[in-house]
Each structure stands twice: as C-alpha cells, then as structure tokens.
Amino acid sequence: MDSIITNWLLALVSALLAVLVLDTTGEQFLVPLEPVATVLALVTFLSFVLVTGAFMVYTASFKNE
C-alpha cells in the first residue's frame, strides 16, 4: 500500500513539473493543459495536507500523558 501512495504522489509531482517545463517552452503548449494543471495542483496540495495531518495524528498517538 505504501508503494502505491508513494508512486501516486511521485506521479503527481512529475506531472506538475512537466507542466512547468511546458510553461517555459511557450504559451501554445500550455493553454490546453491549464485545466489539468489546476486540478493536479489542487490534488497535490490536498494530498500534502492530508499526509501532513495524518503524520501529526500518528505522532500525537505516541504522546505519554
């Protein structure tokens, strides 16, 4: 399961990097991909928030009271 999540997140990051590279090559390549880039950015950000929150909850579970 861990490798699936890792591969999924790496694929999202690589897709975002590809969009950034296309952005430097010219506007005619980026315009059709703009909606896809927006969705990828949103999904990547939400994934980061969820993973960070899950990590914080996981580490808080080891707190001794």
N, CA, C and O atoms as CSV, one atom per row, in Angstrom:
chain,resi,resn,atom,element,x,y,z
A,1,MET,N,N,0.815,-1.191,0.000
A,1,MET,CA,C,0.000,0.000,0.000
A,1,MET,C,C,0.863,1.261,0.000
A,1,MET,O,O,0.529,2.263,-0.633
A,2,ASP,N,N,1.985,1.186,0.729
A,2,ASP,CA,C,2.861,2.351,0.801
A,2,ASP,C,C,3.450,2.685,-0.560
A,2,ASP,O,O,3.594,3.859,-0.902
A,3,SER,N,N,3.791,1.667,-1.338
A,3,SER,CA,C,4.386,1.947,-2.645
A,3,SER,C,C,3.357,2.546,-3.606
A,3,SER,O,O,3.711,3.339,-4.479
A,4,ILE,N,N,2.097,2.171,-3.450
A,4,ILE,CA,C,1.045,2.745,-4.300
A,4,ILE,C,C,0.893,4.238,-4.015
A,4,ILE,O,O,0.810,5.046,-4.940
A,5,ILE,N,N,0.858,4.598,-2.741
A,5,ILE,CA,C,0.720,6.011,-2.372
A,5,ILE,C,C,1.953,6.790,-2.798
A,5,ILE,O,O,1.841,7.904,-3.310
A,6,THR,N,N,3.124,6.213,-2.588
A,6,THR,CA,C,4.360,6.891,-2.987
A,6,THR,C,C,4.410,7.099,-4.489
A,6,THR,O,O,4.750,8.187,-4.953
A,7,ASN,N,N,4.080,6.080,-5.246
A,7,ASN,CA,C,4.088,6.208,-6.707
A,7,ASN,C,C,3.050,7.213,-7.189
A,7,ASN,O,O,3.299,7.954,-8.140
A,8,TRP,N,N,1.893,7.243,-6.544
A,8,TRP,CA,C,0.858,8.191,-6.922
A,8,TRP,C,C,1.314,9.625,-6.680
A,8,TRP,O,O,1.138,10.489,-7.539
A,9,LEU,N,N,1.900,9.879,-5.514
A,9,LEU,CA,C,2.380,11.223,-5.217
A,9,LEU,C,C,3.528,11.621,-6.140
A,9,LEU,O,O,3.595,12.769,-6.579
A,10,LEU,N,N,4.424,10.697,-6.437
A,10,LEU,CA,C,5.519,10.993,-7.367
A,10,LEU,C,C,4.992,11.285,-8.768
A,10,LEU,O,O,5.536,12.139,-9.467
A,11,ALA,N,N,3.950,10.591,-9.180
A,11,ALA,CA,C,3.354,10.855,-10.491
A,11,ALA,C,C,2.723,12.235,-10.529
A,11,ALA,O,O,2.823,12.927,-11.543
A,12,LEU,N,N,2.077,12.649,-9.455
A,12,LEU,CA,C,1.503,13.991,-9.406
A,12,LEU,C,C,2.583,15.062,-9.474
A,12,LEU,O,O,2.437,16.051,-10.193
A,13,VAL,N,N,3.652,14.869,-8.736
A,13,VAL,CA,C,4.742,15.844,-8.750
A,13,VAL,C,C,5.392,15.902,-10.124
A,13,VAL,O,O,5.694,16.988,-10.618
A,14,SER,N,N,5.610,14.756,-10.744
A,14,SER,CA,C,6.230,14.763,-12.075
A,14,SER,C,C,5.319,15.401,-13.119
A,14,SER,O,O,5.800,16.055,-14.044
A,15,ALA,N,N,4.013,15.215,-12.978
A,15,ALA,CA,C,3.090,15.870,-13.910
A,15,ALA,C,C,3.123,17.379,-13.731
A,15,ALA,O,O,3.071,18.127,-14.708
A,16,LEU,N,N,3.209,17.823,-12.493
A,16,LEU,CA,C,3.312,19.263,-12.258
A,16,LEU,C,C,4.619,19.821,-12.809
A,16,LEU,O,O,4.633,20.918,-13.369
A,17,LEU,N,N,5.698,19.094,-12.662
A,17,LEU,CA,C,6.976,19.540,-13.231
A,17,LEU,C,C,6.911,19.583,-14.757
A,17,LEU,O,O,7.492,20.473,-15.378
A,18,ALA,N,N,6.214,18.637,-15.355
A,18,ALA,CA,C,6.060,18.642,-16.807
A,18,ALA,C,C,5.287,19.872,-17.267
A,18,ALA,O,O,5.603,20.457,-18.303
A,19,VAL,N,N,4.287,20.257,-16.506
A,19,VAL,CA,C,3.530,21.462,-16.852
A,19,VAL,C,C,4.406,22.700,-16.716
A,19,VAL,O,O,4.304,23.621,-17.525
A,20,LEU,N,N,5.261,22.731,-15.705
A,20,LEU,CA,C,6.175,23.865,-15.563
A,20,LEU,C,C,7.164,23.946,-16.717
A,20,LEU,O,O,7.485,25.040,-17.182
A,21,VAL,N,N,7.650,22.802,-17.183
A,21,VAL,CA,C,8.546,22.784,-18.336
A,21,VAL,C,C,7.818,23.261,-19.582
A,21,VAL,O,O,8.366,24.031,-20.370
A,22,LEU,N,N,6.589,22.808,-19.760
A,22,LEU,CA,C,5.806,23.272,-20.905
A,22,LEU,C,C,5.531,24.769,-20.827
A,22,LEU,O,O,5.419,25.439,-21.853
A,23,ASP,N,N,5.424,25.284,-19.622
A,23,ASP,CA,C,5.203,26.711,-19.454
A,23,ASP,C,C,6.382,27.520,-19.975
A,23,ASP,O,O,6.201,28.607,-20.525
A,24,THR,N,N,7.584,26.994,-19.804
A,24,THR,CA,C,8.762,27.716,-20.288
A,24,THR,C,C,8.939,27.583,-21.795
A,24,THR,O,O,9.618,28.409,-22.405
A,25,THR,N,N,8.347,26.569,-22.404
A,25,THR,CA,C,8.521,26.373,-23.841
A,25,THR,C,C,7.612,27.265,-24.668
A,25,THR,O,O,7.942,27.602,-25.806
A,26,GLY,N,N,6.494,27.644,-24.119
A,26,GLY,CA,C,5.629,28.533,-24.879
A,26,GLY,C,C,4.180,28.413,-24.493
A,26,GLY,O,O,3.745,27.408,-23.931
A,27,GLU,N,N,3.438,29.457,-24.805
A,27,GLU,CA,C,2.025,29.533,-24.429
A,27,GLU,C,C,1.164,28.545,-25.209
A,27,GLU,O,O,0.180,28.042,-24.667
A,28,GLN,N,N,1.501,28.253,-26.454
A,28,GLN,CA,C,0.650,27.382,-27.265
A,28,GLN,C,C,0.598,25.945,-26.723
A,28,GLN,O,O,-0.357,25.216,-26.990
A,29,PHE,N,N,1.619,25.544,-25.966
A,29,PHE,CA,C,1.598,24.200,-25.386
A,29,PHE,C,C,0.867,24.171,-24.052
A,29,PHE,O,O,0.319,23.140,-23.662
A,30,LEU,N,N,0.858,25.294,-23.357
A,30,LEU,CA,C,0.315,25.305,-22.008
A,30,LEU,C,C,-1.191,25.536,-21.966
A,30,LEU,O,O,-1.862,25.015,-21.075
A,31,VAL,N,N,-1.730,26.291,-22.891
A,31,VAL,CA,C,-3.154,26.651,-22.841
A,31,VAL,C,C,-4.068,25.420,-22.781
A,31,VAL,O,O,-4.997,25.410,-21.974
A,32,PRO,N,N,-3.846,24.388,-23.597
A,32,PRO,CA,C,-4.740,23.215,-23.481
A,32,PRO,C,C,-4.584,22.456,-22.163
A,32,PRO,O,O,-5.503,21.755,-21.737
A,33,LEU,N,N,-3.426,22.593,-21.519
A,33,LEU,CA,C,-3.177,21.849,-20.282
A,33,LEU,C,C,-3.490,22.636,-19.017
A,33,LEU,O,O,-3.312,22.124,-17.912
A,34,GLU,N,N,-3.947,23.859,-19.160
A,34,GLU,CA,C,-4.187,24.684,-17.976
A,34,GLU,C,C,-5.214,24.078,-17.018
A,34,GLU,O,O,-4.972,24.093,-15.811
A,35,PRO,N,N,-6.344,23.548,-17.487
A,35,PRO,CA,C,-7.282,22.928,-16.537
A,35,PRO,C,C,-6.686,21.701,-15.836
A,35,PRO,O,O,-6.932,21.469,-14.652
A,36,VAL,N,N,-5.908,20.931,-16.574
A,36,VAL,CA,C,-5.274,19.745,-15.985
A,36,VAL,C,C,-4.266,20.170,-14.926
A,36,VAL,O,O,-4.181,19.558,-13.861
A,37,ALA,N,N,-3.504,21.215,-15.217
A,37,ALA,CA,C,-2.517,21.704,-14.260
A,37,ALA,C,C,-3.189,22.217,-12.993
A,37,ALA,O,O,-2.675,22.019,-11.892
A,38,THR,N,N,-4.314,22.863,-13.142
A,38,THR,CA,C,-5.044,23.364,-11.974
A,38,THR,C,C,-5.524,22.211,-11.102
A,38,THR,O,O,-5.393,22.260,-9.879
A,39,VAL,N,N,-6.072,21.188,-11.716
A,39,VAL,CA,C,-6.551,20.023,-10.965
A,39,VAL,C,C,-5.382,19.305,-10.298
A,39,VAL,O,O,-5.485,18.907,-9.138
A,40,LEU,N,N,-4.276,19.137,-11.013
A,40,LEU,CA,C,-3.105,18.480,-10.427
A,40,LEU,C,C,-2.547,19.275,-9.249
A,40,LEU,O,O,-2.156,18.700,-8.233
A,41,ALA,N,N,-2.514,20.583,-9.389
A,41,ALA,CA,C,-2.021,21.413,-8.288
A,41,ALA,C,C,-2.918,21.278,-7.067
A,41,ALA,O,O,-2.434,21.175,-5.940
A,42,LEU,N,N,-4.223,21.281,-7.296
A,42,LEU,CA,C,-5.162,21.150,-6.185
A,42,LEU,C,C,-5.049,19.785,-5.517
A,42,LEU,O,O,-5.025,19.694,-4.289
A,43,VAL,N,N,-4.981,18.734,-6.309
A,43,VAL,CA,C,-4.874,17.382,-5.755
A,43,VAL,C,C,-3.559,17.200,-5.004
A,43,VAL,O,O,-3.530,16.576,-3.943
A,44,THR,N,N,-2.485,17.735,-5.542
A,44,THR,CA,C,-1.189,17.625,-4.873
A,44,THR,C,C,-1.200,18.372,-3.546
A,44,THR,O,O,-0.704,17.866,-2.540
A,45,PHE,N,N,-1.763,19.570,-3.545
A,45,PHE,CA,C,-1.833,20.339,-2.301
A,45,PHE,C,C,-2.684,19.619,-1.259
A,45,PHE,O,O,-2.290,19.521,-0.097
A,46,LEU,N,N,-3.838,19.122,-1.663
A,46,LEU,CA,C,-4.701,18.416,-0.720
A,46,LEU,C,C,-4.046,17.132,-0.217
A,46,LEU,O,O,-4.213,16.769,0.947
A,47,SER,N,N,-3.306,16.446,-1.080
A,47,SER,CA,C,-2.576,15.248,-0.654
A,47,SER,C,C,-1.530,15.597,0.385
A,47,SER,O,O,-1.362,14.890,1.379
A,48,PHE,N,N,-0.825,16.698,0.145
A,48,PHE,CA,C,0.179,17.136,1.117
A,48,PHE,C,C,-0.463,17.463,2.456
A,48,PHE,O,O,0.072,17.097,3.503
A,49,VAL,N,N,-1.592,18.141,2.437
A,49,VAL,CA,C,-2.286,18.489,3.677
A,49,VAL,C,C,-2.741,17.230,4.403
A,49,VAL,O,O,-2.589,17.125,5.620
A,50,LEU,N,N,-3.300,16.271,3.663
A,50,LEU,CA,C,-3.767,15.032,4.295
A,50,LEU,C,C,-2.616,14.218,4.874
A,50,LEU,O,O,-2.719,13.699,5.986
A,51,VAL,N,N,-1.531,14.104,4.132
A,51,VAL,CA,C,-0.386,13.340,4.619
A,51,VAL,C,C,0.224,14.018,5.843
A,51,VAL,O,O,0.597,13.344,6.803
A,52,THR,N,N,0.328,15.336,5.814
A,52,THR,CA,C,0.862,16.059,6.966
A,52,THR,C,C,-0.047,15.890,8.180
A,52,THR,O,O,0.437,15.658,9.288
A,53,GLY,N,N,-1.342,16.003,7.985
A,53,GLY,CA,C,-2.276,15.811,9.092
A,53,GLY,C,C,-2.229,14.400,9.650
A,53,GLY,O,O,-2.266,14.203,10.864
A,54,ALA,N,N,-2.146,13.416,8.760
A,54,ALA,CA,C,-2.055,12.027,9.211
A,54,ALA,C,C,-0.769,11.796,9.996
A,54,ALA,O,O,-0.771,11.074,10.993
A,55,PHE,N,N,0.319,12.398,9.556
A,55,PHE,CA,C,1.582,12.255,10.276
A,55,PHE,C,C,1.494,12.896,11.655
A,55,PHE,O,O,2.004,12.346,12.631
A,56,MET,N,N,0.855,14.049,11.737
A,56,MET,CA,C,0.726,14.717,13.036
A,56,MET,C,C,-0.146,13.902,13.993
A,56,MET,O,O,0.167,13.798,15.179
A,57,VAL,N,N,-1.228,13.330,13.489
A,57,VAL,CA,C,-2.080,12.481,14.321
A,57,VAL,C,C,-1.321,11.226,14.743
A,57,VAL,O,O,-1.434,10.781,15.885
A,58,TYR,N,N,-0.553,10.663,13.826
A,58,TYR,CA,C,0.227,9.459,14.151
A,58,TYR,C,C,1.262,9.754,15.237
A,58,TYR,O,O,1.406,8.983,16.185
A,59,THR,N,N,1.979,10.863,15.099
A,59,THR,CA,C,2.998,11.178,16.108
A,59,THR,C,C,2.358,11.563,17.444
A,59,THR,O,O,2.933,11.311,18.503
A,60,ALA,N,N,1.169,12.172,17.399
A,60,ALA,CA,C,0.486,12.526,18.649
A,60,ALA,C,C,0.008,11.300,19.395
A,60,ALA,O,O,-0.200,11.357,20.607
A,61,SER,N,N,-0.171,10.191,18.695
A,61,SER,CA,C,-0.647,8.980,19.353
A,61,SER,C,C,0.415,8.369,20.257
A,61,SER,O,O,0.095,7.520,21.089
A,62,PHE,N,N,1.678,8.782,20.111
A,62,PHE,CA,C,2.738,8.264,20.953
A,62,PHE,C,C,2.989,9.129,22.190
A,62,PHE,O,O,3.870,8.822,22.993
A,63,LYS,N,N,2.227,10.193,22.341
A,63,LYS,CA,C,2.424,11.096,23.464
A,63,LYS,C,C,1.992,10.409,24.756
A,63,LYS,O,O,0.900,9.848,24.847
A,64,ASN,N,N,2.860,10.465,25.732
A,64,ASN,CA,C,2.547,9.894,27.043
A,64,ASN,C,C,1.943,10.969,27.925
A,64,ASN,O,O,2.439,12.093,27.993
A,65,GLU,N,N,0.878,10.607,28.590
A,65,GLU,CA,C,0.238,11.585,29.477
A,65,GLU,C,C,0.492,11.239,30.916
A,65,GLU,O,O,0.033,11.948,31.812
